[in-house]
Amino acid sequence: MNNPARAVSPIEHITPEEIITSLAILGEDPTVERAMEVLAQLDTSAIAAAPDRAAAIREAIQRPAAAEVAPRVPEGMTNPFMFMRGRMAVINWTNGDPLPDFSGVAYDPGAKKFVLTEIANGERTMTHLLSSTHEAAEREADALRPTLASADKVFADLGNRSVIDVIRENGRGFYSGKNYEETLQQYPDALLLTLDQAYQHIENSLIDPVAKEIDRTDFVSGFEVLPPNRWHHGRETESFMSSEHYSGQITRVYARIEDKYYSFLDRCTLKHDEIIGKVKASIAELAKATPALESPAPEL
């Protein structure tokens, strides 16, 4: 005899909105389609019994079934871990258990590349490797570790907003093997900078110098497309940031002053007062640049 279908109590009902929010927090694709895929695989009774429902949903998303993971093991992969692209987490390949403290060579199935992933200052770092087998990737990682640990200088092409290569102690690029003069032959605009300088320049080039006025529809769309970050809501002013960054710390910022709406790209570290200050400065600059209309001469 077939077992009757178990009724789902209201508390066990997980909404797509809850899944979308969890996906966004984890840095995954927060689309409705992806949310429905995840929802179909959740154990709602276990989530309902958890003391923290939101945390239980995120943990369930981070523990994919072993049957889903196992078929994607690349040939030559002996290490039972993989790097989940976009999720910045390492999991056990065979059972899906998360490994938050893992450091070493893993596999990014999204990019189909081996990676060297480590914990630095409490945050996970990732460097894609060029090797096509796990054994070669381990050797490449051994050679790369001291270079990354002491990396202070890079060749950068600021016009294309890119870091070309990390510089070894001998002054040559780690991957290209070229010195600065040789690098200039291929990249005429290449500069020799510290890594911090390069990323600072690249991010600065992405920042919008002034805020642009937008309509209310664009403002609301920016708020609803993903869960907003750093939302501040007041009677006369309001601001929030997109949780999907444009590049590094750069994200789209939205602001409201009374019934006018504005947007610009800037760093995610801006505070509400700084956002409103930039918008007001932009309005003042626009007023200066717009000549006042002269009164027409009286008719004789």
N, C-alpha and C positions, 0 to 999 in steps of 0.2 A: 504494500500500500504506500502510495506517495505521501510524504509528510506535507501537511498544510503549510502554506506560506505564512511566515511569522509577521504579525502586524508590527509596524514601526511606530513607536511612540513619538509624540511631537518633539521631545528633547533629543531624539536620535536623528531627527531630520537635519541633514547638513545642507546648507544652501550654497549655490554656486558662488555667491558673493563672498562667503567665508573662505572658499577655496581660492578665489582670485586674490583676496587680500593676503593669504598665506603665500601664494606663489610670488607675489610682488615683493614681500618681505624677504623671501629666500633668493630673490634675484632671478627667478625663472619666468617663463613666458606666461603672463597673466591674462591670456585670452579666454573667452568663454569655452571655446572648443577644447583647450587644454584642461580647463577646470572640470568639464564634463567627463573627460577621460579619467582624471584623478578621482572624481566623485564615484565613478563606477567601481573603483578598486578599494575604496575605504571600508574599514570595519566600523560601522557607525555605532554599534553597541559598545565597543571598546572606547571609542572617543567620548561617548555619553557618560561612561563611568570614570573618565579621567577628571582630576580636580581642576585642571586648566585645559579647557576645550580647545582654545586657539593653539596652545603649545602642542597638544595631542595631534591636531590636524597637521601642523608643520612637521612633526616627527614622522607621521605616517607618510607624508610626501617624500621625506628623505630616506625612507626605507623601501625602495623598490623591490619587487619580488625577485628572488634568485633566478627563477625561470626566465624573467625578462632580461636579466643582466648577462647570464652565462653564455648565450649564443654569440655575443659580440666580442668574446676574448680573441685578440689578434694572435696570429701564429708567432710562436716564440715567446709569448708572455708567460713567465713563470711566477711573477709576483701577483698574488691574488687581490690586487687593489686596482681601483680606477679613479680617475679624476672626472667628476661630473661637470661638464662645461657650463659656465654661467652660474652654477650653484656654489662654486668655491668650496667644495667639500669632497672628502675622500671616503669611499665606502668599500667594504669587503666585497670582493667580486662574487664570492660563492653564496653568501647569505644576506647581503644587503645591509649589514650592520654599519653604522657610521663610525669613522675612525678620526675623531677631531684632532688627535695629537700626532697623526702620521706625518712623517717627513721622509722624502725619498722620491724614487721614480714611480710614476703612476701613468695611467693612460687616459687621454681625453678622447672619448668616442665621438664627440661632436666634431672636433677638428681632425680626428683620426691621426693623432700624433702623441708620442710620449712626452711627458712633462716632468720637470723637476719641481716639486712642490714642497715648501718648508714653512715653518711658523717663524715670523719675525715681528717682534714688538707686539705680540698678541694677535697679529693678523696673518692670514695665509697668503703666501706669495706663489706665483706660478711662472715658470719659464718654459716655453715650448722647445723641444729638442729636435735636432735634425735626423737623428738615427731612426732606422726603420725596424729594428729588432730590439727586444728588451735588453739583451746582453750588451749590445752596442750603446744603448741609451744609458745603461749604468756606467759604462766607461766614460761617455761624454759628460755625464753628470759629475763624476769624480773630477774631471778636468775643469769643469765649469764652476764648481763650488768656490774655490779660492778666488777666482776672478770676480764672481758676484759679490763675495764678502768684502773685497777691497776695491770694488768698482767705484771710481770717483770721476773718471773722464769718459766722454763718449764723443763719437762723431755724430753730428745732428744736422738735418736739413730743415731749418725752421720754415722755409717757404712752403714745404710740403708737410709741415707739422709732423716730422718723424725723426726717430732716433735710428741712425744707420747701423751703428756697431758700438760695442763696448770695447774700450781700449785696454790692452794688456799692459803689464809693467814695462815691456820692451817698446811701447809706443805703437804697436800694431793692433789692428782690429781682431777681436777674438774669432769671428767667423770668416772674415775676408782675408786676414793675414796682411792687409795693406797698411802702410803708414799714412800720415796725413796728406803728404804730397800725392801719393798714389790714389788715395781716396778722392782727392780733388779732381783727378782726371775723369772719374766716373760721376762725381757729384760736385760740380763747380761751385755750388753755394754752401758746401759743407763747412761746419764750424766745429772747433774743438772746445767743448764745454764740460762742466760738471753735469752729472745726471740731474741734480736739482735745478741747475740753471736751464737745462734743456726743457724739462717739464714745465718750469715756471714760464718760459717764453712761449711754449706751445699753448698753455692754458690762457695766458694773457692775450694771445692773438685771437682766441675764440670769444672773449668777453665783448659783449655789445657795449660801446661807450655810452650810449643813451638808450633810454627806454622808449619803446614804440607803443603808441596808443592802438588798442585793439577794440573790437566790439564785445558786447556781453556774451554773445554766443561762443566766441573763441575762449573767453575766460571760463565759462561754465564747462566747456568741452575739456579744457586743460585740467580742470578740477576732477572731472568724472572719469576720464579715460583710465587713470590709475589712482590708487590711494595717494593723496598728496602728502608731501613732507613739510614739516615746520609750518603748519597752518596757523595763522594768527588772524582772528576775526574780531573786529571792533565796529562801532557804529559808523565811523567816518572812514576808516581805513581797514584794509584786509590784504593779506599776502600769503602765498604758499609756493612750494617748489615741486617740480615734477620728480617723482621717485625714480624715473628712468634717466640716468645721466647721459649727457651728450658725449662727454669725454672726460675721464678722470674725475675731478671735482666739479666740472662745469655741467650745469643743468639749466633748464628753463625756469625762469622766475616769473610769477604772475603777481600783479598788485592791483588794488582798487583804492581810489581816493574819491570818496562820495559816490557819484554815479559815473565816473570815468574809469576805464580799465586799461592796463598796460602790461607789457611783457618784454623780457630781455634775457639773454644768456649771461650767466655769471656764476661765481663759485657758490657751492651749496652751504658754505659757512656763513653767509650773510644773515644778519639778524633783521627782524622786522623793521626797526627804526632805520637801519642802513638802506633797506630796500625802498622804503618810502622816501628817504632822503635823496636817493638816486633818481627816483621818479620826479620829485619836485625840482631837482637840479636840471633834469632833462626838459621839463616844461619851461623853466626859465631860459635855457639855452635856445629853445625853439622860439620863444617870444622875442629874444634878441635878434635871431636870424631872420625873422619875418618883419619886413619893414611895414610901418603903419601906413594905412591907406590915406593919401592926401585928400583933403576936401576939394571938390571941384571948384574951379574959379567961377565967381559969379558972372552971370551973363550981363553984358552991357546993353 
